[in-house]
């Protein structure tokens, strides 16, 4: 018996009836010989961690554009926090922690440079071809963009969890744990970053929500996690009182931080860069590097351009724009 087969038997003996068993995965689009050591979901996790798109997350905006300071979140640190929260919940519910981790680590691979500011521009530019959503782009990344256009060939359950991490309902309990963990993570770490940036103060937070969830980040996350653990049975959910407090806190963040003029001071410039780059490559498609130039015939020019720009980090987009638009100094 291989190590992987032993792990599959262990899953059968310890996981809850609602858990997804790696031995019963719906499989991959391209069948592969199974690993002797790792389960199918462990292989997916490893493929995501080792892919280029995952590494680029460390240089992509979470909320604050080009912040000065080492402690502000990036898209990568957000991803790691989502993974930690989701794994805690999954372990308590005796779900498949490997599947949960793979979905969590891959959920934001399709995010654009400059966060949702960049996403809104690509959505606008691609309006006539179905728009642009980062969660759909995350699926595109793992299905056919990574590995020079061949994709990662992940299991059905991981792809489904990535696709439904924003507003959908995943086909697995693990995918739905990640969906709620994403919300828990970004609301609470964005509060911390906004306070650090001087956008809001602790005393500004809605008192009715704080009385339920707690006054510190740790207390709020603990309350939310416990609520999911104690209320998930037929589905993954929070208790009504905690969910209402969470939604109130989320509304507060959208009103006071995500649309705040100080936090978004550079947004128009960032959007201008993304819009310029899109038009540049749309009008000069031969400038697209491989494999993106090969995507034109398969998926259309606008999709090919959006795939390339979405993969850029903030710094790469700024540098590329600078090379195109800012003259170099000349000396004799």
MARGU-913028 format. One line per 4 residues: their letters; for each residue y, x, z of C-alpha. Coordinates in steps of 0.1 Angstrom, whole numbers. Layout:
<recs>
a) Y:X:Z  ...;
</recs>
This chain:
<recs>
xxxx) 0:0:0  34:14:-10  64:16:14  81:-11:-7;
xxxx) 51:-34:-3  51:-28:35  88:-37:35  80:-69:16;
xxxx) 54:-79:41  78:-72:69  103:-96:53  76:-123:52;
xxxx) 69:-119:89  105:-116:104  129:-134:81  140:-171:84;
xxxx) 127:-198:60  163:-198:45  162:-161:37  156:-148:2;
xxxx) 125:-126:0  128:-96:-23  92:-101:-34  101:-136:-47;
xxxx) 133:-126:-66  139:-144:-98  140:-109:-113  161:-90:-138;
xxxx) 171:-98:-174  153:-67:-185  120:-64:-165  115:-30:-148;
xxxx) 86:-13:-130  91:-17:-93  101:11:-70  74:25:-47;
xxxx) 99:29:-18  128:4:-22  127:-34:-25  145:-50:-54;
xxxx) 176:-58:-34  177:-23:-20  177:-9:-55  206:-32:-65;
xxxx) 226:-20:-35  220:16:-45  230:10:-81  263:-6:-70;
xxxx) 272:22:-46  265:48:-72  284:32:-101  318:42:-114;
xxxx) 335:9:-107  326:11:-70  342:45:-66  374:33:-84;
xxxx) 379:7:-57  394:33:-34  424:35:-56  430:-2:-62;
xxxx) 455:-24:-44  443:-49:-17  476:-66:-9  504:-40:-6;
xxxx) 513:-22:-39  515:16:-35  520:15:3  532:47:20;
xxxx) 507:53:49  471:62:53  460:31:72  466:3:47;
xxxx) 436:-13:32  424:-6:-3  400:-27:-23  372:-3:-12;
xxxx) 379:-5:26  381:-43:22  347:-43:5  332:-23:34;
xxxx) 347:-46:60  332:-76:41  298:-59:40  299:-52:78;
xxxx) 308:-88:87  283:-103:63  255:-80:75  262:-90:111;
xxxx) 259:-127:103  228:-122:81  210:-102:107  217:-129:134;
xxxx) 205:-156:111  175:-135:101  185:-136:64  179:-107:39;
xxxx) 204:-81:50  197:-60:19  206:-88:-5  237:-96:16;
xxxx) 248:-60:15  243:-57:-23  264:-88:-30  291:-78:-6;
xxxx) 294:-43:-20  296:-56:-56  317:-87:-51  351:-71:-61;
xxxx) 340:-46:-88  360:-65:-114  393:-65:-96  423:-52:-117;
xxxx) 448:-26:-108  476:-39:-85  453:-66:-71  460:-103:-78;
xxxx) 493:-93:-95  473:-76:-122  448:-103:-124  475:-130:-130;
xxxx) 488:-110:-160  454:-106:-176  447:-143:-170  479:-151:-188;
xxxx) 472:-128:-217  437:-141:-221  446:-178:-217  434:-188:-251;
xxxx) 400:-171:-246  391:-186:-213  415:-167:-190  406:-139:-166;
xxxx) 391:-142:-131  381:-112:-111  348:-127:-99  337:-133:-135;
xxxx) 349:-98:-143  327:-84:-115  297:-100:-132  308:-85:-165;
xxxx) 310:-51:-149  274:-52:-136  259:-69:-166  273:-50:-195;
xxxx) 303:-27:-188  288:-1:-164  267:28:-176  285:30:-209;
xxxx) 279:-6:-218  243:-10:-207  250:-25:-173  232:-22:-140;
xxxx) 205:-48:-147  207:-63:-112  186:-92:-99  195:-128:-105;
xxxx) 203:-134:-68  228:-105:-66  246:-115:-98  248:-151:-86;
xxxx) 263:-141:-52  289:-120:-69  298:-148:-93  302:-173:-65;
xxxx) 319:-153:-39  353:-168:-43  350:-206:-45  315:-214:-57;
xxxx) 283:-222:-39  257:-194:-43  220:-201:-48  211:-181:-17;
xxxx) 222:-183:19  230:-146:17  255:-152:-11  272:-179:9;
xxxx) 274:-157:39  293:-131:17  317:-159:5  328:-167:40;
xxxx) 328:-131:52  352:-122:24  376:-148:37  372:-137:73;
xxxx) 378:-101:63  409:-104:41  428:-128:63  423:-107:94;
xxxx) 428:-72:80  458:-85:60  474:-97:92  470:-62:107;
xxxx) 485:-46:76  513:-71:74  522:-64:111  521:-27:104;
xxxx) 544:-31:75  569:-52:95  564:-83:74  554:-104:103;
xxxx) 550:-100:141  521:-110:162  541:-137:178  548:-153:144;
xxxx) 511:-163:140  505:-201:144  498:-207:181  474:-235:175;
xxxx) 452:-212:154  454:-183:178  445:-204:208  412:-212:190;
xxxx) 404:-179:173  420:-153:196  451:-131:197  436:-99:183;
xxxx) 418:-91:151  386:-83:170  387:-116:189  393:-136:157;
xxxx) 366:-120:137  341:-124:167  350:-161:170  346:-168:133;
xxxx) 313:-149:131  299:-167:161  309:-200:147  290:-194:114;
xxxx) 259:-182:133  259:-212:156  266:-238:129  246:-227:100;
xxxx) 214:-246:96  210:-265:63  239:-246:49  262:-217:58;
xxxx) 293:-230:75  318:-227:104  323:-253:131  350:-279:124;
xxxx) 375:-267:150  371:-230:140  373:-238:103  405:-258:108;
xxxx) 421:-229:127  410:-205:100  424:-226:73  457:-229:92;
xxxx) 459:-191:96  451:-187:59  479:-211:49  503:-191:71;
xxxx) 494:-159:53  500:-174:19  533:-187:30  545:-156:48;
xxxx) 527:-126:34  510:-131:1  542:-145:-15  566:-126:7;
xxxx) 595:-109:-12  592:-76:8  554:-73:5  556:-82:-32;
xxxx) 588:-62:-40  572:-41:-67  551:-69:-82  572:-75:-112;
xxxx) 571:-38:-121  533:-37:-117  529:-68:-138  552:-53:-164;
xxxx) 529:-22:-166  498:-43:-170  514:-65:-197  527:-35:-216;
xxxx) 493:-18:-216  476:-50:-227  500:-53:-257  496:-16:-265;
xxxx) 459:-17:-268  459:-52:-284  481:-38:-312  463:-5:-313;
xxxx) 427:-13:-308  415:21:-321  430:36:-290  404:20:-269;
xxxx) 378:45:-257  340:40:-258  324:17:-249  354:-7:-249;
xxxx) 360:-3:-286  324:-14:-292  331:-45:-272  355:-58:-299;
xxxx) 329:-71:-322  307:-84:-294  333:-102:-272  366:-102:-291;
xxxx) 396:-80:-290  413:-96:-260  382:-94:-239  377:-57:-249;
xxxx) 413:-49:-239  411:-68:-206  378:-51:-197  394:-17:-202;
xxxx) 426:-25:-183  407:-42:-154  388:-11:-148  419:11:-143;
xxxx) 430:22:-109  466:17:-99  474:54:-103  457:56:-137;
xxxx) 476:26:-150  509:41:-138  502:75:-153  491:61:-186;
xxxx) 522:39:-188  544:69:-179  528:90:-207  536:63:-232;
xxxx) 571:54:-221  587:83:-203  597:113:-224  585:147:-213;
xxxx) 609:175:-205  614:200:-233  622:237:-229  626:266:-252;
</recs>
